[in-house]
Amino acid sequence: MPSPRRSVEGRPLGASASSSSSSSPGSPAHGGGGRFEFQSLLSSRAPGADLTCARLRASESPVHRRGSFPLAAAGPSQAPPPPLPEEDRMDLNPSFLGIALRSLLAIDLWLSKKLGVCAGESSSWGSVRPLMKLLEISGHGIPWLLGTLYCLSRSDSWAGREVLMNLLFALLLDLLLVALIKGLVRRRRPAHNQMDMFVTLSVDKYSFPSGHATRAALVSRFILNHLVLAIPLRVLVVLWALVLGLSRVMLGRHNVTDVAFGFFLGYMQYSIVDYCWLSPHNAPVLFVLWNQQ
Ligand SMILES: CC(C)=CCC/C(C)=C/COP(=O)(O)O
């Protein structure tokens, strides 16, 4: 007795698994090498109809369409249909990564909404909103750019100028990278956000990543590495960065993942700045030009 799992005449496994004694591989009732499932569905019909129906069913079947059984229902003279691309199969078999990302996104939206307690004056923590907006200005690009330029103009030592020149480079790099990613990702800000921010660029209608979070991570790492500060002040710098990040979600400006990625990006940006550190040796033009002003 033939086993359903055995291959016959080089056909796919299961192709000869009919209980009917009249069925042989390649015969109409067998469906020309079709699957066992098609065969058992059609075994009571006339042989000619069986072949037609088997072809129809096989071509309509989503399983067949996905290319899992390329030889199903193909007649002896018919070439097997080409297997469909791998990505087509992913609709039916969502990857672990896809499920994980969707779940993360759902948790992100839920948590961000829960934490958006200062999103409006009437929100549960609405009275803290002015304080959060003050924090927002402390991490805004304009005060940091103007402050750095002012200190550069007042600096009278080469070492000080070198550090400030690199801080300026870091701030500009940050603005550029954040604008680029925001423009590419185009993730909308949370629905509960009120767009009442102090001076924004056009890409700032998008939320991923948080520019305040990147700046907070970048600047605090920069300060910790290039300023000699007492421990309490170093702790304060780290706290400022963390609270600034949290305030973005509390104000309803961002989702949690915007801020988390912002911290990561800002941290990495500092590594880039450190790697490309500008000095009078590798960028003499910059320093000479600045000196002439
Ligand atoms: C106009 C300049 C020089 C910078 C814009 C700074 C800004 C408004 C960033 C947006 O931050 P979030 O992405 O955290 O909302």
The ligand as a Tripos MOL2 file, in Angstrom:
@<TRIPOS>MOLECULE
LIG
   15    14     1     0     0
SMALL
NO_CHARGES

@<TRIPOS>ATOM
      1 C1         15.3500   76.4860   14.6810 C.3       1 LIG1
      2 C2         16.4500   75.6620   15.2240 C.2       1 LIG1
      3 C3         17.8330   76.1790   15.1080 C.3       1 LIG1
      4 C4         16.2540   74.4640   15.7960 C.2       1 LIG1
      5 C5         14.9350   73.8240   15.9340 C.3       1 LIG1
      6 C6         14.9270   73.1270   17.2430 C.3       1 LIG1
      7 C7         13.6670   72.3380   17.4060 C.2       1 LIG1
      8 C8         12.3990   73.0370   17.4760 C.3       1 LIG1
      9 C9         13.7630   70.9940   17.4640 C.2       1 LIG1
     10 C10        12.5990   70.1060   17.6010 C.3       1 LIG1
     11 O1         12.7870   69.3410   18.7300 O.3       1 LIG1
     12 P1         11.8560   68.1130   19.0040 P.3       1 LIG1
     13 O2         12.0410   67.1700   17.8510 O.co2     1 LIG1
     14 O3         12.3540   67.5280   20.2870 O.co2     1 LIG1
     15 O4         10.4680   68.6190   19.1320 O.co2     1 LIG1
@<TRIPOS>BOND
     1     1     2 1
     2     2     3 1
     3     2     4 2
     4     4     5 1
     5     5     6 1
     6     6     7 1
     7     7     8 1
     8     7     9 2
     9     9    10 1
    10    10    11 1
    11    11    12 1
    12    12    13 2
    13    12    14 1
    14    12    15 1
@<TRIPOS>SUBSTRUCTURE
     1 LIG1         1 GROUP 0 **** ****
